[in-house]
């Protein structure tokens, strides 16, 4: 764990929690049928599209950070378990040597 890439909290200075935009009365619908044409979907304004594209970009960055952090957390916990096992083995050996 000596590399700077494994710094679990290294991105905290850059990460800013952004509130999710409210729907402001807009109804959110999910179109699952592929037979519906795109013309049936409500038209979105350019600012709305730009906002959604920015939100997608933000979520991708956040997703990358979460993936990196979960990997670091996994490696950290794995090394801590190995350290614990070594300590238990060492203590067991010390106890065994005292019993002789």
N, C-alpha and C positions, 0 to 999 in steps of 0.2 A: 504493500500500500504506500510505496514511496513516491509514486508518480503523481504529478499534478492533475492528470486526467481523472484520477479517482477522488477528487475533492468533491465530496457529496454536497457541500454547501457553497461551492465556488460560484454558482450562478445566482445566488440570492440577491446580490447587488443589482443584477440586471433584470431579474424577474419582478414584474409589477402586476399585481392582481387588478384585472380590469373587470368592471361589472358587465354582466351580459346585458345587451340592449333589450329593453322591454318591447313587447309587440305593439304597444300603443293602439290597442283596439283591433289590430289586424288578426284575421283568422288564419291559423296555420293549418294547411291541409297536406296530407301525404298522398301523392299519386303513385299507386302501385301498379296500375293497369298499363301495360305497354300499348294497348290499342287506342288509348286517348291521344289525341294530337296535341302538340305543343301550343297550338292556337287556343286551346281550351284553358290553358293556364293563365292566370292574371298577369298582365304586363307589369314589369318592374321598371322603375325609373333608373337612370344611370347612377345617381347617388346611392340608391339601394343596392345595385349590383356592385358598385365599388366598395360599399360597406361590407357586403358579404364576402367579397374577395379578400378584403383586409382581414376579416374575421377568420377566414380559412387559413390565410398565411400565419396569423397569430396562433391558431390552434395547432398548425403543423410544427411551429417552433416549440410551443409548449409540449407537444407530444414527443418531440425529439429529446427535450430536456427530461421528461418523465422516463422515457426509455433508458436514457443514460443513467439517471439516478437509480432506477430499479436494478440495473446491472451492477452498479457500484454497491448498492445495498446487498445484493445477493453475494457478491464476492467478499464483502466485509463480513457478513454473517457466516459464510463458509470458513473464512480464515479464523474467525473467533471460535467456531466449533472445533476446528483443528487444534487451536491453542488450548482450549478447555480439555480436549482429549489428551494432549501432551502433558498438561498439568496433572490430570488424574493419574496417568501412567507414572509420572515422576513421584507423586505422593504415594501411590501404591507400592512402588519399588522401595521408597524410604521406609514405609511401614513394614514391608516384608524383611528388609535388612535389620530392622530393630527387633523383630520377632526371633531371629536366628540366634 
